[in-house]
Amino acid sequence: MLQNELILIGGGGHCVSCIDVIESQDHFKIVGVVDVAKKVGQEVQGYQVVGTDEELEKFVRTGKFFVVTIGHVGKINRRIAVFEKLEHLSARVAVVQSPLAYVSRKAVLG
């Protein structure tokens, strides 16, 4: 199956969880992580931190897909801001869904 190249934005605990789901499928090939400047060159679960949020426009021009993997414990402002920046740049935002996910019968979507 064709694997689309994917960049993850945010290299913390939520990123690690997302990597597990992404690797369980054959839809995307993770080619890097974007995080803060001091982490560039380091690795998250074997994937290199390739740049920072300030470089998103450069990465978007490569045609890769993106997933915001910034967690939102406490405040979600940063996560929202990055997503809005991706929208503004007309980035290709991926949908990653675990094959084990389900929606409760009691849930209300909307």
Rosetta blueprint (number, residue, H / E / L):
1 M L
2 L L
3 Q L
4 N E
5 E E
6 L E
7 I E
8 L E
9 I E
10 G L
11 G L
12 G L
13 G H
14 H H
15 C H
16 V H
17 S H
18 C H
19 I H
20 D H
21 V H
22 I H
23 E H
24 S L
25 Q L
26 D L
27 H L
28 F E
29 K E
30 I E
31 V E
32 G E
33 V E
34 V E
35 D L
36 V L
37 A H
38 K H
39 K H
40 V L
41 G L
42 Q L
43 E E
44 V E
45 Q L
46 G L
47 Y E
48 Q E
49 V E
50 V E
51 G E
52 T L
53 D H
54 E H
55 E H
56 L H
57 E H
58 K H
59 F H
60 V H
61 R L
62 T L
63 G L
64 K L
65 F E
66 F E
67 V E
68 V E
69 T L
70 I L
71 G L
72 H L
73 V L
74 G L
75 K L
76 I L
77 N H
78 R H
79 R H
80 I H
81 A H
82 V H
83 F H
84 E H
85 K H
86 L H
87 E H
88 H H
89 L L
90 S L
91 A L
92 R E
93 V E
94 A L
95 V L
96 V L
97 Q L
98 S L
99 P L
100 L L
101 A L
102 Y L
103 V L
104 S L
105 R L
106 K L
107 A L
108 V L
109 L L
110 G L
